[in-house]
Amino acid sequence: MTEGDIKALVLKVLDEIAPEADTANIEPDVTFHDQFDIDSMDFVNLVTALDKALRIDIPEEDFYQLATLNGCIAYLTPRLRASA
């Protein structure tokens, strides 16, 4: 899975969890909370959906690394390559 694939998946899941979010104009280094005012439960739902879609285990202590789009890409890319 490429970085572009990961980005597309994160945006798709984000659109499902926060349909009012304007993901077309996302700032990749700004937290999802700050951009879209998602609450902690929405964020947990985002991480859980990524966990399930990618079939990898994302430990709770790593959740903070997924707070931005670039953070998701940086965290998920090597994990997916390692599991391939």
N, CA, C and O atoms as a GROMACS GRO file, in nm:
protein
  336
    1MET      N    1   0.086  -0.118   0.000
    1MET     CA    2   0.000   0.000   0.000
    1MET      C    3   0.090   0.124   0.000
    1MET      O    4   0.182   0.136   0.081
    2THR      N    5   0.061   0.215  -0.092
    2THR     CA    6   0.142   0.335  -0.106
    2THR      C    7   0.096   0.443  -0.008
    2THR      O    8  -0.010   0.431   0.055
    3GLU      N    9   0.175   0.547   0.004
    3GLU     CA   10   0.136   0.660   0.088
    3GLU      C   11   0.007   0.723   0.035
    3GLU      O   12  -0.077   0.767   0.113
    4GLY      N   13  -0.008   0.728  -0.097
    4GLY     CA   14  -0.130   0.780  -0.157
    4GLY      C   15  -0.252   0.696  -0.121
    4GLY      O   16  -0.361   0.749  -0.096
    5ASP      N   17  -0.234   0.564  -0.119
    5ASP     CA   18  -0.343   0.474  -0.080
    5ASP      C   19  -0.382   0.497   0.066
    5ASP      O   20  -0.500   0.499   0.101
    6ILE      N   21  -0.282   0.515   0.151
    6ILE     CA   22  -0.308   0.540   0.293
    6ILE      C   23  -0.382   0.671   0.310
    6ILE      O   24  -0.479   0.679   0.385
    7LYS      N   25  -0.336   0.775   0.239
    7LYS     CA   26  -0.403   0.905   0.246
    7LYS      C   27  -0.549   0.892   0.205
    7LYS      O   28  -0.638   0.944   0.272
    8ALA      N   29  -0.573   0.823   0.094
    8ALA     CA   30  -0.711   0.806   0.045
    8ALA      C   31  -0.797   0.732   0.147
    8ALA      O   32  -0.912   0.767   0.169
    9LEU      N   33  -0.741   0.629   0.210
    9LEU     CA   34  -0.815   0.553   0.309
    9LEU      C   35  -0.847   0.639   0.431
    9LEU      O   36  -0.960   0.637   0.480
   10VAL      N   37  -0.749   0.713   0.480
   10VAL     CA   38  -0.771   0.800   0.597
   10VAL      C   39  -0.881   0.901   0.566
   10VAL      O   40  -0.969   0.924   0.649
   11LEU      N   41  -0.876   0.963   0.450
   11LEU     CA   42  -0.977   1.062   0.412
   11LEU      C   43  -1.114   0.999   0.398
   11LEU      O   44  -1.214   1.059   0.437
   12LYS      N   45  -1.120   0.878   0.342
   12LYS     CA   46  -1.248   0.807   0.328
   12LYS      C   47  -1.308   0.779   0.466
   12LYS      O   48  -1.427   0.804   0.489
   13VAL      N   49  -1.227   0.728   0.556
   13VAL     CA   50  -1.275   0.696   0.692
   13VAL      C   51  -1.316   0.825   0.763
   13VAL      O   52  -1.418   0.828   0.832
   14LEU      N   53  -1.237   0.929   0.747
   14LEU     CA   54  -1.269   1.057   0.810
   14LEU      C   55  -1.401   1.112   0.757
   14LEU      O   56  -1.481   1.166   0.834
   15ASP      N   57  -1.425   1.098   0.628
   15ASP     CA   58  -1.553   1.142   0.569
   15ASP      C   59  -1.670   1.064   0.628
   15ASP      O   60  -1.779   1.120   0.647
   16GLU      N   61  -1.649   0.936   0.656
   16GLU     CA   62  -1.756   0.854   0.713
   16GLU      C   63  -1.784   0.893   0.859
   16GLU      O   64  -1.900   0.895   0.902
   17ILE      N   65  -1.679   0.923   0.933
   17ILE     CA   66  -1.693   0.954   1.075
   17ILE      C   67  -1.740   1.097   1.098
   17ILE      O   68  -1.820   1.124   1.187
   18ALA      N   69  -1.690   1.188   1.016
   18ALA     CA   70  -1.725   1.330   1.029
   18ALA      C   71  -1.767   1.383   0.892
   18ALA      O   72  -1.690   1.454   0.827
   19PRO      N   73  -1.887   1.348   0.847
   19PRO     CA   74  -1.929   1.386   0.712
   19PRO      C   75  -1.930   1.537   0.687
   19PRO      O   76  -1.924   1.581   0.572
   20GLU      N   77  -1.938   1.616   0.792
   20GLU     CA   78  -1.937   1.761   0.775
   20GLU      C   79  -1.796   1.818   0.756
   20GLU      O   80  -1.781   1.936   0.725
   21ALA      N   81  -1.694   1.734   0.773
   21ALA     CA   82  -1.555   1.780   0.760
   21ALA      C   83  -1.522   1.806   0.612
   21ALA      O   84  -1.562   1.729   0.525
   22ASP      N   85  -1.451   1.913   0.588
   22ASP     CA   86  -1.409   1.949   0.452
   22ASP      C   87  -1.272   1.886   0.426
   22ASP      O   88  -1.169   1.954   0.432
   23THR      N   89  -1.271   1.756   0.397
   23THR     CA   90  -1.145   1.687   0.379
   23THR      C   91  -1.074   1.723   0.248
   23THR      O   92  -0.956   1.693   0.232
   24ALA      N   93  -1.144   1.786   0.157
   24ALA     CA   94  -1.082   1.828   0.031
   24ALA      C   95  -0.976   1.936   0.056
   24ALA      O   96  -0.882   1.950  -0.021
   25ASN      N   97  -0.993   2.010   0.164
   25ASN     CA   98  -0.899   2.119   0.196
   25ASN      C   99  -0.822   2.091   0.325
   25ASN      O  100  -0.791   2.183   0.400
   26ILE      N  101  -0.792   1.965   0.349
   26ILE     CA  102  -0.725   1.926   0.473
   26ILE      C  103  -0.582   1.980   0.479
   26ILE      O  104  -0.511   1.982   0.379
   27GLU      N  105  -0.543   2.022   0.596
   27GLU     CA  106  -0.406   2.065   0.622
   27GLU      C  107  -0.336   1.943   0.684
   27GLU      O  108  -0.372   1.902   0.794
   28PRO      N  109  -0.237   1.886   0.616
   28PRO     CA  110  -0.183   1.757   0.658
   28PRO      C  111  -0.109   1.755   0.791
   28PRO      O  112  -0.091   1.648   0.850
   29ASP      N  113  -0.067   1.871   0.841
   29ASP     CA  114   0.005   1.875   0.968
   29ASP      C  115  -0.076   1.935   1.083
   29ASP      O  116  -0.023   1.953   1.193
   30VAL      N  117  -0.202   1.965   1.059
   30VAL     CA  118  -0.289   2.019   1.164
   30VAL      C  119  -0.377   1.904   1.213
   30VAL      O  120  -0.427   1.825   1.133
   31THR      N  121  -0.395   1.894   1.344
   31THR     CA  122  -0.471   1.782   1.399
   31THR      C  123  -0.614   1.781   1.346
   31THR      O  124  -0.673   1.884   1.316
   32PHE      N  125  -0.667   1.660   1.337
   32PHE     CA  126  -0.806   1.644   1.294
   32PHE      C  127  -0.899   1.718   1.390
   32PHE      O  128  -0.998   1.777   1.348
   33HIS      N  129  -0.866   1.713   1.518
   33HIS     CA  130  -0.949   1.782   1.617
   33HIS      C  131  -0.954   1.932   1.590
   33HIS      O  132  -1.061   1.992   1.592
   34ASP      N  133  -0.838   1.992   1.564
   34ASP     CA  134  -0.834   2.136   1.540
   34ASP      C  135  -0.900   2.177   1.408
   34ASP      O  136  -0.960   2.283   1.399
   35GLN      N  137  -0.888   2.092   1.307
   35GLN     CA  138  -0.946   2.125   1.177
   35GLN      C  139  -1.096   2.100   1.170
   35GLN      O  140  -1.170   2.179   1.112
   36PHE      N  141  -1.138   1.989   1.229
   36PHE     CA  142  -1.275   1.945   1.208
   36PHE      C  143  -1.356   1.938   1.336
   36PHE      O  144  -1.473   1.898   1.334
   37ASP      N  145  -1.294   1.975   1.446
   37ASP     CA  146  -1.362   1.975   1.576
   37ASP      C  147  -1.423   1.839   1.609
   37ASP      O  148  -1.532   1.830   1.665
   38ILE      N  149  -1.350   1.732   1.573
   38ILE     CA  150  -1.398   1.600   1.611
   38ILE      C  151  -1.364   1.574   1.757
   38ILE      O  152  -1.260   1.618   1.806
   39ASP      N  153  -1.451   1.504   1.826
   39ASP     CA  154  -1.427   1.477   1.967
   39ASP      C  155  -1.343   1.350   1.982
   39ASP      O  156  -1.310   1.284   1.884
   40SER      N  157  -1.311   1.317   2.106
   40SER     CA  158  -1.224   1.203   2.132
   40SER      C  159  -1.287   1.072   2.087
   40SER      O  160  -1.216   0.981   2.043
   41MET      N  161  -1.418   1.059   2.098
   41MET     CA  162  -1.484   0.936   2.055
   41MET      C  163  -1.476   0.921   1.903
   41MET      O  164  -1.453   0.811   1.853
   42ASP      N  165  -1.495   1.030   1.830
   42ASP     CA  166  -1.479   1.025   1.685
   42ASP      C  167  -1.336   0.985   1.648
   42ASP      O  168  -1.315   0.908   1.554
   43PHE      N  169  -1.239   1.037   1.721
   43PHE     CA  170  -1.100   1.004   1.692
   43PHE      C  171  -1.073   0.855   1.717
   43PHE      O  172  -1.006   0.790   1.638
   44VAL      N  173  -1.125   0.802   1.827
   44VAL     CA  174  -1.110   0.659   1.855
   44VAL      C  175  -1.177   0.577   1.745
   44VAL      O  176  -1.124   0.475   1.702
   45ASN      N  177  -1.293   0.622   1.699
   45ASN     CA  178  -1.361   0.553   1.589
   45ASN      C  179  -1.277   0.556   1.461
   45ASN      O  180  -1.275   0.459   1.386
   46LEU      N  181  -1.210   0.667   1.436
   46LEU     CA  182  -1.121   0.678   1.320
   46LEU      C  183  -1.008   0.576   1.329
   46LEU      O  184  -0.983   0.503   1.234
   47VAL      N  185  -0.941   0.572   1.442
   47VAL     CA  186  -0.828   0.481   1.459
   47VAL      C  187  -0.876   0.336   1.452
   47VAL      O  188  -0.810   0.252   1.390
   48THR      N  189  -0.988   0.306   1.514
   48THR     CA  190  -1.042   0.170   1.512
   48THR      C  191  -1.078   0.128   1.369
   48THR      O  192  -1.053   0.015   1.329
   49ALA      N  193  -1.136   0.219   1.292
   49ALA     CA  194  -1.171   0.189   1.153
   49ALA      C  195  -1.046   0.164   1.069
   49ALA      O  196  -1.045   0.075   0.984
   50LEU      N  197  -0.941   0.241   1.093
   50LEU     CA  198  -0.815   0.219   1.021
   50LEU      C  199  -0.754   0.085   1.060
   50LEU      O  200  -0.706   0.010   0.975
   51ASP      N  201  -0.758   0.055   1.188
   51ASP     CA  202  -0.709  -0.072   1.242
   51ASP      C  203  -0.778  -0.189   1.170
   51ASP      O  204  -0.712  -0.284   1.126
   52LYS      N  205  -0.909  -0.182   1.160
   52LYS     CA  206  -0.986  -0.290   1.096
   52LYS      C  207  -0.963  -0.295   0.946
   52LYS      O  208  -0.944  -0.404   0.891
   53ALA      N  209  -0.964  -0.181   0.880
   53ALA     CA  210  -0.948  -0.177   0.735
   53ALA      C  211  -0.811  -0.228   0.692
   53ALA      O  212  -0.797  -0.293   0.588
   54LEU      N  213  -0.710  -0.199   0.772
   54LEU     CA  214  -0.574  -0.237   0.736
   54LEU      C  215  -0.529  -0.369   0.798
   54LEU      O  216  -0.423  -0.422   0.766
   55ARG      N  217  -0.612  -0.420   0.888
   55ARG     CA  218  -0.583  -0.547   0.956
   55ARG      C  219  -0.449  -0.544   1.028
   55ARG      O  220  -0.369  -0.637   1.020
   56ILE      N  221  -0.428  -0.434   1.099
   56ILE     CA  222  -0.309  -0.422   1.185
   56ILE      C  223  -0.356  -0.380   1.323
   56ILE      O  224  -0.465  -0.326   1.340
   57ASP      N  225  -0.272  -0.407   1.421
   57ASP     CA  226  -0.304  -0.367   1.557
   57ASP      C  227  -0.239  -0.232   1.585
   57ASP      O  228  -0.117  -0.217   1.574
   58ILE      N  229  -0.321  -0.135   1.621
   58ILE     CA  230  -0.269  -0.003   1.658
   58ILE      C  231  -0.288   0.010   1.808
   58ILE      O  232  -0.401   0.029   1.855
   59PRO      N  233  -0.180  -0.001   1.886
   59PRO     CA  234  -0.193   0.009   2.031
   59PRO      C  235  -0.240   0.148   2.075
   59PRO      O  236  -0.208   0.249   2.012
   60GLU      N  237  -0.315   0.150   2.182
   60GLU     CA  238  -0.371   0.276   2.232
   60GLU      C  239  -0.263   0.380   2.259
   60GLU      O  240  -0.285   0.499   2.240
   61GLU      N  241  -0.148   0.335   2.303
   61GLU     CA  242  -0.040   0.431   2.333
   61GLU      C  243   0.016   0.497   2.207
   61GLU      O  244   0.091   0.594   2.217
   62ASP      N  245  -0.018   0.446   2.090
   62ASP     CA  246   0.027   0.505   1.964
   62ASP      C  247  -0.077   0.596   1.899
   62ASP      O  248  -0.048   0.660   1.798
   63PHE      N  249  -0.197   0.602   1.955
   63PHE     CA  250  -0.305   0.680   1.894
   63PHE      C  251  -0.263   0.824   1.864
   63PHE      O  252  -0.300   0.880   1.760
   64TYR      N  253  -0.187   0.885   1.955
   64TYR     CA  254  -0.150   1.026   1.939
   64TYR      C  255  -0.073   1.049   1.808
   64TYR      O  256  -0.075   1.159   1.753
   65GLN      N  257  -0.005   0.945   1.760
   65GLN     CA  258   0.073   0.959   1.637
   65GLN      C  259  -0.016   0.970   1.513
   65GLN      O  260   0.030   1.007   1.405
   66LEU      N  261  -0.144   0.938   1.529
   66LEU     CA  262  -0.239   0.941   1.418
   66LEU      C  263  -0.328   1.064   1.420
   66LEU      O  264  -0.434   1.065   1.358
   67ALA      N  265  -0.288   1.166   1.491
   67ALA     CA  266  -0.371   1.286   1.510
   67ALA      C  267  -0.378   1.376   1.388
   67ALA      O  268  -0.466   1.462   1.380
   68THR      N  269  -0.286   1.358   1.292
   68THR     CA  270  -0.286   1.438   1.170
   68THR      C  271  -0.279   1.344   1.049
   68THR      O  272  -0.249   1.226   1.064
   69LEU      N  273  -0.307   1.397   0.932
   69LEU     CA  274  -0.297   1.317   0.811
   69LEU      C  275  -0.153   1.270   0.789
   69LEU      O  276  -0.130   1.152   0.762
   70ASN      N  277  -0.057   1.362   0.801
   70ASN     CA  278   0.083   1.322   0.783
   70ASN      C  279   0.127   1.225   0.892
   70ASN      O  280   0.209   1.137   0.866
   71GLY      N  281   0.072   1.240   1.012
   71GLY     CA  282   0.103   1.146   1.119
   71GLY      C  283   0.053   1.007   1.087
   71GLY      O  284   0.122   0.908   1.112
   72CYS      N  285  -0.066   0.998   1.031
   72CYS     CA  286  -0.122   0.868   0.989
   72CYS      C  287  -0.032   0.804   0.885
   72CYS      O  288   0.000   0.685   0.894
   73ILE      N  289   0.007   0.882   0.786
   73ILE     CA  290   0.091   0.829   0.679
   73ILE      C  291   0.226   0.783   0.734
   73ILE      O  292   0.273   0.674   0.700
   74ALA      N  293   0.287   0.866   0.818
   74ALA     CA  294   0.418   0.832   0.874
   74ALA      C  295   0.411   0.709   0.964
   74ALA      O  296   0.504   0.629   0.966
   75TYR      N  297   0.303   0.694   1.038
   75TYR     CA  298   0.289   0.581   1.129
   75TYR      C  299   0.252   0.453   1.054
   75TYR      O  300   0.309   0.347   1.081
   76LEU      N  301   0.160   0.462   0.961
   76LEU     CA  302   0.107   0.343   0.896
   76LEU      C  303   0.196   0.286   0.787
   76LEU      O  304   0.200   0.164   0.768
   77THR      N  305   0.267   0.371   0.714
   77THR     CA  306   0.348   0.324   0.602
   77THR      C  307   0.448   0.216   0.642
   77THR      O  308   0.446   0.108   0.582
   78PRO      N  309   0.534   0.239   0.740
   78PRO     CA  310   0.631   0.134   0.776
   78PRO      C  311   0.564   0.010   0.838
   78PRO      O  312   0.611  -0.102   0.819
   79ARG      N  313   0.455   0.031   0.910
   79ARG     CA  314   0.386  -0.085   0.970
   79ARG      C  315   0.325  -0.174   0.863
   79ARG      O  316   0.328  -0.296   0.874
   80LEU      N  317   0.271  -0.113   0.759
   80LEU     CA  318   0.213  -0.193   0.651
   80LEU      C  319   0.320  -0.262   0.569
   80LEU      O  320   0.301  -0.374   0.523
   81ARG      N  321   0.432  -0.196   0.550
   81ARG     CA  322   0.542  -0.258   0.476
   81ARG      C  323   0.597  -0.377   0.554
   81ARG      O  324   0.633  -0.479   0.496
   82ALA      N  325   0.605  -0.364   0.685
   82ALA     CA  326   0.656  -0.472   0.770
   82ALA      C  327   0.564  -0.593   0.772
   82ALA      O  328   0.608  -0.707   0.786
   83SER      N  329   0.433  -0.566   0.758
   83SER     CA  330   0.337  -0.676   0.764
   83SER      C  331   0.313  -0.740   0.627
   83SER      O  332   0.243  -0.841   0.616
   84ALA      N  333   0.370  -0.680   0.522
   84ALA     CA  334   0.346  -0.732   0.386
   84ALA      C  335   0.429  -0.856   0.357
   84ALA      O  336   0.421  -0.912   0.248
   0.00000   0.00000   0.00000
